[in-house]
Amino acid sequence: MNVTLELEPEVESLLKERAKANGCDVQDYVKKLIKKEVNRKRTFDEILAPFRQAVENSGVSDDELDSLFTETRKEVFKAKRERQQN
């Protein structure tokens, strides 16, 4: 895949310096950076961001959300107990 980037002169200069410091050319350095970013594990905040945004957009209050989770947890535990008894 070929990608063309338009970088500000300061960013380009820093990129060249970092590539040189890492003992590679700019193209290889950029490939390493992209590979590292693509393969990194997402943080818990990153994983939850879409859910948090959906909750915010829904207008559900913290108390309503807490009640929803509490009731759902009770239902799950009840269903689990019922399965274990059968």
C-alpha positions in Angstrom: 0.0 0.0 0.0 1.3 3.4 -0.8 0.3 6.4 1.3 1.3 10.0 0.7 1.5 12.3 3.7 1.7 16.1 3.8 3.7 17.0 6.9 4.5 20.4 8.4 8.3 21.1 8.1 8.9 20.8 11.8 7.2 17.4 11.9 9.1 16.2 8.9 12.4 17.4 10.5 11.6 15.5 13.7 10.6 12.4 11.8 13.9 12.4 10.0 15.8 12.9 13.2 14.0 10.0 14.9 14.4 7.7 12.0 18.2 8.4 11.9 18.4 7.9 15.7 16.7 4.5 15.2 19.2 3.6 12.5 16.7 3.5 9.6 15.4 5.6 6.9 12.1 7.6 7.2 10.1 5.0 5.2 11.1 2.1 7.4 10.7 4.2 10.6 7.1 5.2 9.6 6.3 1.6 8.8 7.5 0.6 12.3 5.4 3.3 13.9 2.3 2.3 12.1 2.8 -1.4 12.8 3.3 -0.6 16.5 0.2 1.5 16.7 -2.0 -0.9 14.7 -0.9 -3.9 16.9 -1.0 -2.2 20.3 -3.6 -3.3 22.8 -6.4 -0.8 23.3 -6.8 0.8 26.7 -10.0 0.2 28.8 -10.9 3.8 28.2 -10.6 3.4 24.4 -12.8 0.2 24.5 -15.5 1.9 26.6 -15.5 5.2 24.7 -18.3 4.2 22.3 -20.5 2.9 25.1 -19.8 6.1 27.2 -20.8 8.2 24.2 -24.0 6.2 23.6 -25.0 6.6 27.3 -24.3 10.3 27.1 -26.3 10.7 23.9 -29.2 8.7 25.4 -29.8 11.1 28.2 -29.9 8.2 30.7 -29.0 9.4 34.2 -26.3 7.8 36.3 -29.0 6.5 38.7 -31.0 5.0 35.8 -27.9 3.4 34.4 -26.9 2.0 37.9 -30.5 0.6 38.3 -30.3 -1.0 34.8 -27.0 -2.7 35.7 -28.2 -3.8 39.1 -31.4 -5.3 37.7 -29.6 -7.0 34.9 -27.0 -8.5 37.3 -29.8 -9.9 39.5 -31.5 -11.4 36.4 -28.2 -13.1 35.3 -27.5 -14.5 38.8 -31.1 -15.8 39.1 -30.9 -17.5 35.7 -27.5 -19.0 36.6 -28.9 -20.4 39.9 -31.9 -21.8 38.0 -29.6 -23.6 35.5 -27.5 -25.0 38.4 -30.5 -26.4 40.2 -31.8 -28.2 37.1 
